[in-house]
Structures are given as structure tokens and as C-alpha cells.
Amino acid sequence: MPRSFIISVPGKLFISGEWAVLEPENPAIVVAVKKRIFAKITNSQDKKIHLSLKNYNLKNLKAEFKKGHLHFLKKLKPEEEKLLIFARKAIEVGLRYLGKWKPFRIELWAKNKEKIGFGFSAASSVAIIAALLKFNKEKLEKEKIFKLASLSHFFAQGKLGSGADIVASVYGGYLACHGINVNWLKKQVKKERDMRKIVEMPWPNFYVEKLNLPKELKLLVGWTGRPSSTPELIKKIKSWQKKAPKAYKKIISDISRTTKKMILSLREKNKKQILNLIKENEKYLKELSKKSGTEIVTEKLKILSEIAERFGGAGKIAGAGGGDCGICLVSSQKRADKIKKEWRKNGIIPLKIKIDHSGVGLSS
């Protein structure tokens, strides 16, 4: 009997703690947004794996899974390899975890066509993992999905990343979390071939906490019109870290401290303090951008936050930077409208964003 499921997964935005969360025990605050990724999984009649990425016009790519790796049956172009890396690693990790699995066809797509940084790679990793688990009659346990998707994302990014965007896509809503301990994970992967054992063991510093934004505050999102590459930015910052470890440590500690204060302020619904801490976080991100010589805070992202502040809000980048989106928190609709109007004048596109509280799940 044919089996068919559609999994859907929200996108993400960073509220606080980007860059610092790459170091163990440093927190981040993320939010899931209704910019969903969809994964449809069905039976494969020819016993091969079939993969389609609709948004990139990659259709019905046949593959075989051998010795822990996915091998495509046609030679791929370098740009196709790059586009497929996150889906490929998610399938490899998922099948290694399952051990026994049924041949499948999987299609992945997003309804928003803009190449906007809502964590497409993380959300697609989560969608594929959840689809494979459901298709093979495993329970959709959120911690299990988080660990498997974090592992696949970790491999796809060259053993880099925090897992914070995975948290948003799995759990939904506003969340505080710690980043994955990359050094610990590298050791586990090196000594343990059994993916199931890695997933079942407790992960150090694993922490996810649901939070809520005070009702008086509105979240605005502005698109700069320029996509960015998180893995490339991470490599540049890690290179600078080696050259200037003290300066790196100081800025990362400042961002982490600010984020810890923000978590407390969100728990206490301290609106004024939240706005001040967004500004403080942005100040440290600008410092990181300047001192590292890495374009994290681009000119448009700088303008975005300056406009937000001019009209009584607080703005900053929302993620790794280098383009993509910025956010603003503001306390009235009147001020929000003024900020959006001014953003448009400066070539920044206000996006319609709704918070997604449900996280990963079956799509009806």
C-alpha cells in the first residue's frame, strides 16, 4: 500500500546571541516564523532513492545509499553539488540512524520564492529527518529530530555551526537555547560510527526554553535584498579568532552576557530593558564586524538599525549577517509604520512575518 506524508517546518530568525552561540554554553534567542519548508515522502517503486528540490529546479535525482553515503547516479555539476549538500547529509544521517529503511521519493520546497535568510538549510535538514522517521514508523520526538538534524547540518557545514536555527525549526515560538558543543560532537563522531548511539546519549549543555515577547512589543523584519552565506562567514570569523583570540573572546563574552540579560528580561516582560539590550547586542556585532574585517553588519543592515532607533525602536542583524535580514522591536503600531516607510525609502523591504508556535509536524 502506498505511503505518503508531508512534513512542514518553520523558518527562523535570531533575536540575540548570534556568533556567541558558536561557543559551548553561550545562549541564543531565536524565533520560528511562518516561512515554512515542506518535504513530501512517498514509496519508490524502483528501489532507488529519488530527490527533488523544487525551488532550485532539481527534479527526480536518482541515488543509491552505500556504506553510509548517498551516491547520485548521474554526474552533478559543482553548483548542483553545493545546492544538494544539506539534503544529501540529512538523508545520510537519517538512514545511518535508521539502519533498516524503505526506498523513497522525497520532494522539498518552500512557498516563499525569495532567497531570504530564514534558515532554509536548517529547516530542510529538519524536514528531511522528520520525513524519514515518519516514513519508517519512528516516533516524531522533537529532541531526536533536533539531534539528527544538528548532526546532518554539522556535516554539511564542514563540522561548523551552533544548531540554534535547528532549535527554532524543531520547537517553534520564541526560544532560548545553547549551541551544540562542536568539539564534543567531533569526538563522538570520530569514535562512534553508530548514529543511534550518538543520538541516544545525553548531549552536554542541551537546553531549550520557551519564551514570549511582551504583547506591547512588535517584531518587524527588513530584507536587505542581498543573500549571504553563513558557512563562508563562519570560516572568516574563525580565521580571525586564531589571529586575535583575546579580542574575539572579549566580544563573544559581551554578546553572551547581553543575551543572558535578555533571557531574564523576556521572562520578566521588561519591555524597556529588552529594547536596550537589542541595541547593546547590535553594538557588539558592529564591533565584531569592524575588528574582524568581516562584513557582518553591511551598510544596509546598519541603516536598518539606525532607522529603527530614530523612531523609538531597536534594530539589529538577524543571524550571521552579511546581508539577508535585520529585525526591529518597537512598542507601537504608529512607530512601526514610520520605520517601515523609512526602510522602503532606503531600499529595505519590510516583510510580513508571523510567529510560528508549532515547530516541525505533519502537514494536512
Contacts in CASP RR format, 6 or more apart in sequence:
PFRMAT RR
TARGET T0000
AUTHOR 0000-0000-0000
METHOD contacts of the structure
MODEL  1
MPRSFIISVPGKLFISGEWAVLEPENPAIVVAVKKRIFAKITNSQDKKIH
LSLKNYNLKNLKAEFKKGHLHFLKKLKPEEEKLLIFARKAIEVGLRYLGK
WKPFRIELWAKNKEKIGFGFSAASSVAIIAALLKFNKEKLEKEKIFKLAS
LSHFFAQGKLGSGADIVASVYGGYLACHGINVNWLKKQVKKERDMRKIVE
MPWPNFYVEKLNLPKELKLLVGWTGRPSSTPELIKKIKSWQKKAPKAYKK
IISDISRTTKKMILSLREKNKKQILNLIKENEKYLKELSKKSGTEIVTEK
LKILSEIAERFGGAGKIAGAGGGDCGICLVSSQKRADKIKKEWRKNGIIP
LKIKIDHSGVGLSS
2 42 0 8 1.000
2 43 0 8 1.000
3 41 0 8 1.000
3 42 0 8 1.000
3 43 0 8 1.000
3 102 0 8 1.000
3 135 0 8 1.000
4 40 0 8 1.000
4 41 0 8 1.000
4 42 0 8 1.000
4 43 0 8 1.000
5 40 0 8 1.000
5 41 0 8 1.000
5 131 0 8 1.000
5 134 0 8 1.000
5 135 0 8 1.000
5 362 0 8 1.000
6 38 0 8 1.000
6 39 0 8 1.000
6 40 0 8 1.000
6 41 0 8 1.000
6 362 0 8 1.000
6 363 0 8 1.000
7 38 0 8 1.000
7 39 0 8 1.000
7 41 0 8 1.000
7 127 0 8 1.000
7 130 0 8 1.000
7 131 0 8 1.000
7 134 0 8 1.000
7 360 0 8 1.000
7 361 0 8 1.000
7 362 0 8 1.000
7 363 0 8 1.000
8 36 0 8 1.000
8 37 0 8 1.000
8 38 0 8 1.000
8 39 0 8 1.000
8 127 0 8 1.000
8 360 0 8 1.000
8 361 0 8 1.000
8 362 0 8 1.000
8 363 0 8 1.000
9 36 0 8 1.000
9 37 0 8 1.000
9 38 0 8 1.000
9 39 0 8 1.000
9 123 0 8 1.000
9 124 0 8 1.000
9 126 0 8 1.000
9 127 0 8 1.000
9 130 0 8 1.000
9 169 0 8 1.000
9 170 0 8 1.000
9 359 0 8 1.000
9 360 0 8 1.000
9 361 0 8 1.000
10 32 0 8 1.000
10 33 0 8 1.000
10 34 0 8 1.000
10 35 0 8 1.000
10 36 0 8 1.000
10 123 0 8 1.000
10 168 0 8 1.000
10 169 0 8 1.000
10 172 0 8 1.000
10 356 0 8 1.000
10 358 0 8 1.000
10 359 0 8 1.000
10 360 0 8 1.000
11 32 0 8 1.000
11 33 0 8 1.000
11 35 0 8 1.000
11 36 0 8 1.000
11 37 0 8 1.000
11 118 0 8 1.000
11 119 0 8 1.000
11 120 0 8 1.000
11 122 0 8 1.000
11 123 0 8 1.000
11 165 0 8 1.000
11 168 0 8 1.000
11 169 0 8 1.000
11 356 0 8 1.000
12 30 0 8 1.000
12 31 0 8 1.000
12 32 0 8 1.000
12 33 0 8 1.000
12 118 0 8 1.000
12 119 0 8 1.000
12 122 0 8 1.000
12 123 0 8 1.000
12 164 0 8 1.000
12 165 0 8 1.000
12 168 0 8 1.000
12 169 0 8 1.000
13 30 0 8 1.000
13 31 0 8 1.000
13 33 0 8 1.000
13 118 0 8 1.000
13 168 0 8 1.000
13 221 0 8 1.000
13 318 0 8 1.000
13 319 0 8 1.000
13 325 0 8 1.000
13 327 0 8 1.000
13 353 0 8 1.000
14 28 0 8 1.000
14 29 0 8 1.000
14 30 0 8 1.000
14 164 0 8 1.000
14 165 0 8 1.000
14 317 0 8 1.000
14 318 0 8 1.000
14 319 0 8 1.000
14 327 0 8 1.000
15 29 0 8 1.000
15 30 0 8 1.000
15 31 0 8 1.000
15 174 0 8 1.000
15 262 0 8 1.000
15 278 0 8 1.000
15 318 0 8 1.000
15 327 0 8 1.000
16 28 0 8 1.000
16 29 0 8 1.000
16 255 0 8 1.000
16 258 0 8 1.000
16 259 0 8 1.000
16 262 0 8 1.000
16 277 0 8 1.000
16 278 0 8 1.000
16 281 0 8 1.000
17 26 0 8 1.000
17 27 0 8 1.000
17 28 0 8 1.000
17 29 0 8 1.000
17 255 0 8 1.000
17 256 0 8 1.000
17 258 0 8 1.000
17 259 0 8 1.000
17 281 0 8 1.000
18 28 0 8 1.000
18 164 0 8 1.000
18 255 0 8 1.000
18 285 0 8 1.000
18 317 0 8 1.000
18 318 0 8 1.000
18 319 0 8 1.000
18 320 0 8 1.000
18 321 0 8 1.000
19 237 0 8 1.000
19 251 0 8 1.000
19 252 0 8 1.000
19 255 0 8 1.000
19 285 0 8 1.000
19 288 0 8 1.000
19 296 0 8 1.000
19 320 0 8 1.000
20 26 0 8 1.000
20 27 0 8 1.000
20 28 0 8 1.000
20 252 0 8 1.000
20 253 0 8 1.000
20 255 0 8 1.000
20 256 0 8 1.000
20 259 0 8 1.000
21 27 0 8 1.000
21 28 0 8 1.000
21 162 0 8 1.000
21 163 0 8 1.000
21 164 0 8 1.000
21 177 0 8 1.000
21 178 0 8 1.000
21 179 0 8 1.000
21 259 0 8 1.000
22 160 0 8 1.000
22 161 0 8 1.000
22 162 0 8 1.000
22 179 0 8 1.000
22 182 0 8 1.000
22 234 0 8 1.000
23 252 0 8 1.000
23 256 0 8 1.000
24 178 0 8 1.000
24 179 0 8 1.000
24 180 0 8 1.000
24 181 0 8 1.000
24 182 0 8 1.000
24 183 0 8 1.000
24 184 0 8 1.000
24 204 0 8 1.000
24 205 0 8 1.000
25 178 0 8 1.000
25 205 0 8 1.000
26 178 0 8 1.000
26 179 0 8 1.000
26 252 0 8 1.000
26 255 0 8 1.000
26 256 0 8 1.000
26 259 0 8 1.000
27 176 0 8 1.000
27 177 0 8 1.000
27 178 0 8 1.000
27 179 0 8 1.000
27 207 0 8 1.000
27 256 0 8 1.000
27 259 0 8 1.000
27 260 0 8 1.000
27 263 0 8 1.000
28 162 0 8 1.000
28 164 0 8 1.000
28 176 0 8 1.000
28 177 0 8 1.000
28 178 0 8 1.000
28 179 0 8 1.000
28 259 0 8 1.000
29 174 0 8 1.000
29 175 0 8 1.000
29 176 0 8 1.000
29 211 0 8 1.000
29 259 0 8 1.000
29 262 0 8 1.000
29 263 0 8 1.000
29 266 0 8 1.000
30 164 0 8 1.000
30 165 0 8 1.000
30 167 0 8 1.000
30 168 0 8 1.000
30 174 0 8 1.000
30 175 0 8 1.000
30 177 0 8 1.000
31 168 0 8 1.000
31 172 0 8 1.000
31 173 0 8 1.000
31 174 0 8 1.000
31 175 0 8 1.000
31 219 0 8 1.000
31 355 0 8 1.000
32 168 0 8 1.000
32 169 0 8 1.000
32 171 0 8 1.000
32 172 0 8 1.000
32 173 0 8 1.000
32 175 0 8 1.000
32 355 0 8 1.000
32 356 0 8 1.000
32 357 0 8 1.000
32 359 0 8 1.000
33 118 0 8 1.000
33 221 0 8 1.000
33 353 0 8 1.000
33 354 0 8 1.000
33 355 0 8 1.000
33 356 0 8 1.000
34 353 0 8 1.000
34 354 0 8 1.000
34 355 0 8 1.000
34 356 0 8 1.000
35 110 0 8 1.000
35 111 0 8 1.000
35 112 0 8 1.000
35 116 0 8 1.000
35 118 0 8 1.000
35 353 0 8 1.000
36 110 0 8 1.000
36 111 0 8 1.000
36 123 0 8 1.000
36 356 0 8 1.000
37 108 0 8 1.000
37 109 0 8 1.000
37 110 0 8 1.000
37 120 0 8 1.000
37 123 0 8 1.000
37 124 0 8 1.000
37 126 0 8 1.000
37 127 0 8 1.000
37 169 0 8 1.000
38 108 0 8 1.000
38 109 0 8 1.000
38 110 0 8 1.000
38 111 0 8 1.000
38 127 0 8 1.000
38 363 0 8 1.000
39 106 0 8 1.000
39 107 0 8 1.000
39 108 0 8 1.000
39 124 0 8 1.000
39 127 0 8 1.000
39 128 0 8 1.000
39 130 0 8 1.000
39 131 0 8 1.000
40 106 0 8 1.000
40 107 0 8 1.000
40 131 0 8 1.000
41 104 0 8 1.000
41 105 0 8 1.000
41 106 0 8 1.000
41 131 0 8 1.000
41 132 0 8 1.000
41 134 0 8 1.000
41 135 0 8 1.000
42 104 0 8 1.000
42 105 0 8 1.000
43 102 0 8 1.000
43 103 0 8 1.000
43 104 0 8 1.000
43 105 0 8 1.000
44 50 0 8 1.000
44 103 0 8 1.000
44 104 0 8 1.000
44 105 0 8 1.000
46 103 0 8 1.000
47 103 0 8 1.000
48 62 0 8 1.000
48 63 0 8 1.000
48 64 0 8 1.000
48 73 0 8 1.000
48 103 0 8 1.000
49 62 0 8 1.000
49 63 0 8 1.000
49 64 0 8 1.000
49 65 0 8 1.000
49 70 0 8 1.000
49 91 0 8 1.000
49 103 0 8 1.000
49 104 0 8 1.000
49 105 0 8 1.000
49 106 0 8 1.000
50 60 0 8 1.000
50 61 0 8 1.000
50 62 0 8 1.000
50 63 0 8 1.000
50 104 0 8 1.000
50 105 0 8 1.000
50 106 0 8 1.000
51 58 0 8 1.000
51 60 0 8 1.000
51 61 0 8 1.000
51 63 0 8 1.000
51 84 0 8 1.000
51 87 0 8 1.000
51 88 0 8 1.000
51 91 0 8 1.000
51 105 0 8 1.000
51 106 0 8 1.000
51 108 0 8 1.000
52 58 0 8 1.000
52 59 0 8 1.000
52 60 0 8 1.000
52 61 0 8 1.000
52 105 0 8 1.000
52 106 0 8 1.000
52 107 0 8 1.000
52 108 0 8 1.000
53 83 0 8 1.000
53 84 0 8 1.000
53 87 0 8 1.000
53 108 0 8 1.000
53 109 0 8 1.000
54 107 0 8 1.000
54 108 0 8 1.000
54 109 0 8 1.000
55 108 0 8 1.000
55 109 0 8 1.000
55 110 0 8 1.000
55 113 0 8 1.000
56 83 0 8 1.000
58 80 0 8 1.000
58 83 0 8 1.000
58 84 0 8 1.000
60 105 0 8 1.000
61 72 0 8 1.000
61 74 0 8 1.000
61 76 0 8 1.000
61 84 0 8 1.000
62 72 0 8 1.000
62 73 0 8 1.000
62 74 0 8 1.000
63 70 0 8 1.000
63 71 0 8 1.000
63 72 0 8 1.000
63 73 0 8 1.000
63 91 0 8 1.000
64 70 0 8 1.000
64 71 0 8 1.000
64 73 0 8 1.000
65 71 0 8 1.000
65 91 0 8 1.000
65 92 0 8 1.000
65 95 0 8 1.000
68 92 0 8 1.000
68 95 0 8 1.000
68 96 0 8 1.000
69 92 0 8 1.000
70 88 0 8 1.000
70 91 0 8 1.000
70 92 0 8 1.000
70 95 0 8 1.000
72 84 0 8 1.000
76 84 0 8 1.000
85 156 0 8 1.000
86 121 0 8 1.000
86 124 0 8 1.000
86 125 0 8 1.000
86 152 0 8 1.000
86 153 0 8 1.000
86 156 0 8 1.000
87 108 0 8 1.000
87 124 0 8 1.000
87 125 0 8 1.000
87 128 0 8 1.000
88 156 0 8 1.000
89 125 0 8 1.000
89 152 0 8 1.000
89 153 0 8 1.000
89 155 0 8 1.000
89 156 0 8 1.000
90 124 0 8 1.000
90 125 0 8 1.000
90 128 0 8 1.000
90 129 0 8 1.000
90 132 0 8 1.000
90 149 0 8 1.000
90 152 0 8 1.000
90 153 0 8 1.000
90 156 0 8 1.000
91 106 0 8 1.000
91 128 0 8 1.000
91 132 0 8 1.000
92 152 0 8 1.000
92 155 0 8 1.000
93 129 0 8 1.000
93 148 0 8 1.000
93 151 0 8 1.000
93 152 0 8 1.000
93 155 0 8 1.000
93 195 0 8 1.000
94 128 0 8 1.000
94 129 0 8 1.000
94 132 0 8 1.000
94 133 0 8 1.000
94 148 0 8 1.000
94 152 0 8 1.000
94 195 0 8 1.000
95 101 0 8 1.000
95 132 0 8 1.000
96 195 0 8 1.000
97 148 0 8 1.000
97 195 0 8 1.000
97 196 0 8 1.000
97 199 0 8 1.000
98 132 0 8 1.000
98 133 0 8 1.000
98 136 0 8 1.000
98 138 0 8 1.000
99 196 0 8 1.000
100 136 0 8 1.000
101 132 0 8 1.000
101 136 0 8 1.000
102 135 0 8 1.000
102 136 0 8 1.000
104 132 0 8 1.000
104 135 0 8 1.000
106 128 0 8 1.000
106 131 0 8 1.000
106 132 0 8 1.000
108 124 0 8 1.000
108 127 0 8 1.000
108 128 0 8 1.000
110 120 0 8 1.000
110 123 0 8 1.000
112 118 0 8 1.000
114 223 0 8 1.000
115 227 0 8 1.000
116 223 0 8 1.000
116 227 0 8 1.000
116 324 0 8 1.000
116 325 0 8 1.000
116 351 0 8 1.000
117 227 0 8 1.000
117 228 0 8 1.000
117 324 0 8 1.000
117 325 0 8 1.000
118 325 0 8 1.000
119 165 0 8 1.000
119 169 0 8 1.000
121 153 0 8 1.000
121 156 0 8 1.000
121 230 0 8 1.000
122 149 0 8 1.000
122 153 0 8 1.000
122 163 0 8 1.000
122 165 0 8 1.000
122 166 0 8 1.000
122 168 0 8 1.000
122 169 0 8 1.000
123 165 0 8 1.000
123 169 0 8 1.000
125 149 0 8 1.000
125 152 0 8 1.000
125 153 0 8 1.000
125 156 0 8 1.000
125 166 0 8 1.000
126 145 0 8 1.000
126 149 0 8 1.000
126 166 0 8 1.000
126 169 0 8 1.000
126 170 0 8 1.000
126 360 0 8 1.000
127 360 0 8 1.000
128 152 0 8 1.000
129 145 0 8 1.000
129 148 0 8 1.000
129 149 0 8 1.000
129 152 0 8 1.000
130 140 0 8 1.000
130 145 0 8 1.000
130 360 0 8 1.000
130 361 0 8 1.000
133 139 0 8 1.000
133 140 0 8 1.000
133 144 0 8 1.000
133 145 0 8 1.000
133 148 0 8 1.000
134 140 0 8 1.000
134 362 0 8 1.000
138 144 0 8 1.000
140 360 0 8 1.000
140 361 0 8 1.000
140 362 0 8 1.000
142 170 0 8 1.000
142 171 0 8 1.000
142 360 0 8 1.000
143 206 0 8 1.000
144 199 0 8 1.000
145 170 0 8 1.000
145 360 0 8 1.000
146 166 0 8 1.000
146 167 0 8 1.000
146 170 0 8 1.000
146 171 0 8 1.000
146 208 0 8 1.000
147 198 0 8 1.000
147 199 0 8 1.000
147 203 0 8 1.000
148 195 0 8 1.000
148 199 0 8 1.000
149 166 0 8 1.000
149 169 0 8 1.000
149 170 0 8 1.000
150 163 0 8 1.000
150 166 0 8 1.000
150 180 0 8 1.000
150 185 0 8 1.000
151 185 0 8 1.000
151 189 0 8 1.000
151 195 0 8 1.000
151 198 0 8 1.000
151 199 0 8 1.000
153 161 0 8 1.000
153 163 0 8 1.000
153 166 0 8 1.000
154 160 0 8 1.000
154 161 0 8 1.000
154 163 0 8 1.000
154 180 0 8 1.000
154 182 0 8 1.000
154 185 0 8 1.000
157 230 0 8 1.000
157 231 0 8 1.000
157 234 0 8 1.000
158 231 0 8 1.000
159 182 0 8 1.000
159 185 0 8 1.000
159 186 0 8 1.000
160 182 0 8 1.000
160 231 0 8 1.000
160 234 0 8 1.000
160 235 0 8 1.000
160 238 0 8 1.000
161 180 0 8 1.000
161 182 0 8 1.000
161 234 0 8 1.000
162 179 0 8 1.000
162 180 0 8 1.000
163 177 0 8 1.000
163 179 0 8 1.000
163 180 0 8 1.000
164 177 0 8 1.000
164 179 0 8 1.000
167 175 0 8 1.000
167 177 0 8 1.000
167 208 0 8 1.000
168 175 0 8 1.000
169 359 0 8 1.000
169 360 0 8 1.000
170 359 0 8 1.000
170 360 0 8 1.000
171 208 0 8 1.000
171 210 0 8 1.000
171 359 0 8 1.000
172 356 0 8 1.000
172 357 0 8 1.000
172 358 0 8 1.000
172 359 0 8 1.000
173 210 0 8 1.000
173 355 0 8 1.000
173 356 0 8 1.000
173 357 0 8 1.000
173 359 0 8 1.000
174 210 0 8 1.000
174 211 0 8 1.000
174 212 0 8 1.000
174 213 0 8 1.000
174 266 0 8 1.000
174 355 0 8 1.000
175 208 0 8 1.000
175 209 0 8 1.000
175 210 0 8 1.000
175 211 0 8 1.000
176 207 0 8 1.000
176 208 0 8 1.000
176 209 0 8 1.000
176 211 0 8 1.000
176 263 0 8 1.000
176 266 0 8 1.000
177 207 0 8 1.000
177 208 0 8 1.000
177 209 0 8 1.000
178 205 0 8 1.000
178 206 0 8 1.000
178 207 0 8 1.000
179 205 0 8 1.000
180 203 0 8 1.000
181 203 0 8 1.000
181 204 0 8 1.000
181 205 0 8 1.000
184 203 0 8 1.000
184 204 0 8 1.000
185 203 0 8 1.000
188 198 0 8 1.000
188 201 0 8 1.000
189 198 0 8 1.000
192 198 0 8 1.000
209 263 0 8 1.000
211 263 0 8 1.000
211 266 0 8 1.000
211 267 0 8 1.000
212 266 0 8 1.000
212 269 0 8 1.000
213 219 0 8 1.000
213 266 0 8 1.000
213 274 0 8 1.000
213 329 0 8 1.000
214 266 0 8 1.000
214 269 0 8 1.000
214 270 0 8 1.000
214 271 0 8 1.000
214 274 0 8 1.000
216 271 0 8 1.000
216 331 0 8 1.000
217 271 0 8 1.000
217 274 0 8 1.000
217 275 0 8 1.000
217 329 0 8 1.000
217 330 0 8 1.000
217 331 0 8 1.000
218 329 0 8 1.000
218 330 0 8 1.000
218 331 0 8 1.000
218 332 0 8 1.000
218 333 0 8 1.000
218 336 0 8 1.000
219 327 0 8 1.000
219 328 0 8 1.000
219 329 0 8 1.000
219 353 0 8 1.000
219 355 0 8 1.000
220 308 0 8 1.000
220 327 0 8 1.000
220 328 0 8 1.000
220 329 0 8 1.000
220 330 0 8 1.000
220 336 0 8 1.000
220 339 0 8 1.000
220 340 0 8 1.000
220 350 0 8 1.000
220 353 0 8 1.000
221 318 0 8 1.000
221 325 0 8 1.000
221 326 0 8 1.000
221 327 0 8 1.000
221 328 0 8 1.000
221 350 0 8 1.000
221 351 0 8 1.000
221 353 0 8 1.000
222 304 0 8 1.000
222 325 0 8 1.000
222 326 0 8 1.000
222 327 0 8 1.000
222 328 0 8 1.000
222 343 0 8 1.000
222 348 0 8 1.000
222 349 0 8 1.000
222 350 0 8 1.000
222 351 0 8 1.000
223 324 0 8 1.000
223 325 0 8 1.000
223 348 0 8 1.000
223 349 0 8 1.000
223 350 0 8 1.000
223 351 0 8 1.000
224 298 0 8 1.000
224 300 0 8 1.000
224 301 0 8 1.000
224 304 0 8 1.000
224 323 0 8 1.000
224 324 0 8 1.000
224 325 0 8 1.000
224 326 0 8 1.000
224 348 0 8 1.000
225 300 0 8 1.000
225 323 0 8 1.000
225 349 0 8 1.000
226 298 0 8 1.000
226 300 0 8 1.000
226 322 0 8 1.000
226 323 0 8 1.000
226 324 0 8 1.000
227 323 0 8 1.000
227 324 0 8 1.000
228 320 0 8 1.000
228 321 0 8 1.000
228 322 0 8 1.000
228 323 0 8 1.000
228 324 0 8 1.000
230 319 0 8 1.000
230 320 0 8 1.000
233 294 0 8 1.000
233 296 0 8 1.000
233 320 0 8 1.000
233 321 0 8 1.000
233 322 0 8 1.000
234 320 0 8 1.000
236 292 0 8 1.000
236 293 0 8 1.000
236 294 0 8 1.000
237 248 0 8 1.000
237 288 0 8 1.000
237 292 0 8 1.000
237 294 0 8 1.000
237 296 0 8 1.000
240 248 0 8 1.000
240 291 0 8 1.000
240 292 0 8 1.000
240 293 0 8 1.000
240 294 0 8 1.000
241 248 0 8 1.000
244 291 0 8 1.000
244 292 0 8 1.000
247 291 0 8 1.000
248 292 0 8 1.000
251 284 0 8 1.000
251 287 0 8 1.000
251 288 0 8 1.000
251 291 0 8 1.000
254 284 0 8 1.000
254 287 0 8 1.000
255 281 0 8 1.000
255 284 0 8 1.000
255 285 0 8 1.000
255 288 0 8 1.000
258 277 0 8 1.000
258 280 0 8 1.000
258 281 0 8 1.000
258 284 0 8 1.000
259 281 0 8 1.000
261 273 0 8 1.000
261 277 0 8 1.000
262 274 0 8 1.000
262 277 0 8 1.000
262 278 0 8 1.000
262 281 0 8 1.000
264 270 0 8 1.000
265 273 0 8 1.000
265 274 0 8 1.000
265 277 0 8 1.000
266 274 0 8 1.000
271 331 0 8 1.000
274 314 0 8 1.000
274 329 0 8 1.000
275 313 0 8 1.000
275 314 0 8 1.000
275 329 0 8 1.000
275 331 0 8 1.000
276 314 0 8 1.000
278 314 0 8 1.000
278 315 0 8 1.000
278 316 0 8 1.000
278 329 0 8 1.000
279 309 0 8 1.000
279 314 0 8 1.000
279 315 0 8 1.000
279 316 0 8 1.000
281 316 0 8 1.000
282 297 0 8 1.000
282 305 0 8 1.000
282 314 0 8 1.000
282 315 0 8 1.000
282 316 0 8 1.000
282 317 0 8 1.000
285 296 0 8 1.000
285 297 0 8 1.000
285 316 0 8 1.000
285 317 0 8 1.000
286 297 0 8 1.000
286 302 0 8 1.000
288 294 0 8 1.000
288 296 0 8 1.000
289 295 0 8 1.000
289 296 0 8 1.000
289 297 0 8 1.000
295 322 0 8 1.000
296 317 0 8 1.000
296 320 0 8 1.000
296 321 0 8 1.000
296 322 0 8 1.000
297 317 0 8 1.000
297 321 0 8 1.000
297 322 0 8 1.000
298 321 0 8 1.000
298 322 0 8 1.000
298 323 0 8 1.000
300 323 0 8 1.000
300 346 0 8 1.000
300 347 0 8 1.000
300 348 0 8 1.000
301 317 0 8 1.000
301 321 0 8 1.000
301 322 0 8 1.000
301 323 0 8 1.000
301 326 0 8 1.000
303 346 0 8 1.000
303 348 0 8 1.000
304 315 0 8 1.000
304 326 0 8 1.000
304 328 0 8 1.000
304 343 0 8 1.000
304 346 0 8 1.000
304 348 0 8 1.000
305 314 0 8 1.000
305 315 0 8 1.000
305 316 0 8 1.000
305 317 0 8 1.000
305 326 0 8 1.000
305 328 0 8 1.000
307 339 0 8 1.000
307 342 0 8 1.000
307 343 0 8 1.000
307 346 0 8 1.000
307 348 0 8 1.000
308 314 0 8 1.000
308 315 0 8 1.000
308 328 0 8 1.000
308 330 0 8 1.000
308 339 0 8 1.000
309 315 0 8 1.000
310 342 0 8 1.000
311 330 0 8 1.000
311 335 0 8 1.000
311 338 0 8 1.000
311 339 0 8 1.000
311 342 0 8 1.000
312 330 0 8 1.000
312 331 0 8 1.000
312 335 0 8 1.000
313 328 0 8 1.000
313 329 0 8 1.000
313 330 0 8 1.000
313 331 0 8 1.000
313 335 0 8 1.000
313 339 0 8 1.000
314 328 0 8 1.000
314 329 0 8 1.000
314 330 0 8 1.000
315 326 0 8 1.000
315 327 0 8 1.000
315 328 0 8 1.000
315 329 0 8 1.000
316 326 0 8 1.000
316 327 0 8 1.000
317 323 0 8 1.000
317 324 0 8 1.000
317 325 0 8 1.000
317 326 0 8 1.000
317 327 0 8 1.000
318 324 0 8 1.000
318 325 0 8 1.000
318 326 0 8 1.000
318 327 0 8 1.000
319 325 0 8 1.000
325 351 0 8 1.000
328 339 0 8 1.000
330 336 0 8 1.000
330 339 0 8 1.000
340 350 0 8 1.000
343 349 0 8 1.000
343 350 0 8 1.000
344 350 0 8 1.000
END
